[in-house]
Amino acid sequence: MVWLLQRETRSKMAGTRSSSAKHPSVVMTTETVADVVQATTASVAMTSPSRGIAFYFQCAVVAIGVVGTVANALILYALVASKQHQKHVLIFHQNVLDFFSCLFLVITYALKLSNIYLIGPSGYWLCMLIPSENLIWCAVVASKTNFMIVTIERYLRSVYAVWSKKKLHRWVLYLAIAFVWISAVVHMFALTFSTSAVVDGVCYGYVTWNGRVSQIVYAIWHFLSFYVIVLAIFIFCYWRILVVIRRQALAMAAHRSAGPSTAQALGQLGLHQIQTNVTKTMLFVSASFAISDLPLEVYSLILSIHASANLTILEGGYYAATFLSFLYICANPFIYAVKFDPVKRVLLRLIPCKKMSVQSTESIEVNVARTASNRSGQSGK
């Protein structure tokens, strides 16, 4: 996580401006800015292989950030074109957050590759916003918070359908969106401004902790709040949702076997299929989060708690864990494109060779619906 931008004191960097500027993401556990200055003027030089790994890692992050930004933009377009942004407000907001996460990823790591020398108030504010990765983690923290709210909303709509129709008004969803943004901005800005500094023209993010205790407490709190609790909510809510969906599917099957379908039964069947499709999509997204975010969360927790652990952010394990976490952010739109039917249909229309098949499929669905409606009308007479 963000404290992985630090390096432990034993891994101090060389003190020249040139070497510091090339590697702004150093890690150390310090208490004051003076300690940071002393650490950066240490005589332990950084090895060239680490520089190479860092450079290629940053280039790879920029690449996946560009792909993720474009893919999320397409998903947002498909959600608006299919009018799903009105039906699934929180899911649309989840994709907005993923879009900003990818966009900030590109901006931040492109700036890191340019090695800008920071000076004066403008340099300080630039450090607090971009090189410290503040904007990235604001969007990521907001995304995780929104993800929990989406899961709870899906749970309420599936398990307590009648209650949710009465209580989950649109203003409640907008209030939840406002909470997501406010909580993430307050959290990350307070953390960044209290633990980051500009030293010798280089931005050092999350290094000036008020002692080891505060760093350890924050590390444990963050791991519990943004991984363990999130995962527990996923497991409980989607387990209950799947139980309800299975029960509804059995009821629908028994109803169809009892006699001819009515218009009301067809409507309930269509609604059930829509809810199932949305739930399956979010279940895949949740599983991807649980798998991809675990290595970085565990690595960062170990690095923060055990100062004597033989781990630094310059090792391959850190780059692999971080890359996997960033890759999840950029891979989400592809899950929506494959699993969410309304989005899939809109995206297929953008492919010329697929337009005819999509149109024919939609015409068949319309004809089936009309036939069912006519039959129900005749049976009513």
Secondary structure by P-SEA (a helix, b strand, c coil): ccccccccccccccccaaaaaaccccccccccaaaaaaaaaccccccaaaaaaaaaaaaaaaaaaaaaaaaaaaaaaaaaaaccccccaaaaaaaaaaaaaaaaaaaaaaaaaaccccccaaaaaaaaccccaaaaaaaaaaaaaaaaaaaaaaaaaacaaaaaaacccaaaaaaaaaaaaaaaaaaaaaaaaacccccccccccccccccaaaaaaaaaaaaaaccaaaaaaaaaaaaaaaaaaaaaaaaaaaaaaaccccaaaaaaaaaaaaaaaaaaaaaaaaaaaaccaaaaaaaaaaaacccccccccccaaaaaaaaaaaaaaaaaaaaaacccaaaaaaaaaacccaaaaaaaaaaaaaaaaaaaaaaaaaaac
